[in-house]
Amino acid sequence: MNWWAKKGSGNQGVVSEDGGTGRTVAVAYDAKDAVLLAAAPEMITALQGLLATCELNTDDMEDETRIAIRAAQDAVRNAKGEL
């Protein structure tokens, strides 16, 4: 799934789907937010891949690392609507 952002009317931004349809996915009140929204599918896929390839035996990790991994796991669950 590829999304891309473009400037809408005023300072708004529009997020559209690539893949032939050009369907509007979201409208953001600030064009800067549209760029972030458009990057979301790629970011969540990258974060899931990173978490899947990490050795997640958190017992042997520094506290800061353990907290960061848990925050990343929570972010993935939140993005999937599981929190």
N, C-alpha and C positions, 0 to 999 in steps of 0.2 A: 504494500500500500504506500503510495507516494502522495504526499500532500504538499502544496506550495502556497505561499502567501503572496498577496498583491495588495496594492493600495486601493481602498474603496473610496467612497465619497467623504469629503472632509478629511479628518484624521483617522478614519476607520480603516481597518484591514480586513481582508476577506481570505479565508482559507478554503482552497478548493482541492478536490480529489483529482489525481492524475489517473490515467487509464482509459481515456476516451470519453468519459462522461462529463468531466469538468464540474461535477456536482459540488455545490457549496456545502462545506462541512461546518464552518463556523464564521461568525462575523464578530470581530473584536472592536471595541470602542477606540482602542489605541492601536495603530498599525504595528508598533513594536511587539505587542502581545500576539498578533497574528503570526509573526515569524516564530515565536516560541511554540505556539499551538501547532504550526505546520511541522515543526521538528519533533513533536512528541512521539509519533509512532517509531521513528528511527531511534530516538533516545531510549524508549522503553525496551526495544529489541536489543540495543547495545548493552543496557544495564542487565537485562535477563541473561544475555550471553556471558557477561563478565561474572555474574554471580554463579552461573552454572559451571564455569571453569575454575573457580577459586577453590582452594582447599578450605572448607568451612568448619574446621575443628577449632571453634572459637575458644576452647579452653587454653590453648597455647598462644593466644594473641594478646597484644597490648589492649588496654581498656579502650583507647581511642579508636583502634581498628575494629574492635568488636562493636562499638557504638555505631561506627560508620557503616558497617555491614548490616546491622539491624535496621538502620535508617534506610538503606538502599532496599532491603527486603520489604519494609513497610511501604516505601514509595511505589514499588511494583504492585503490591497488594492494593494500595489505594487507587492506582491507575486502572486496575482491573475491577474496581468496585467491590473489593473483598474486605475493606475496612469500614 
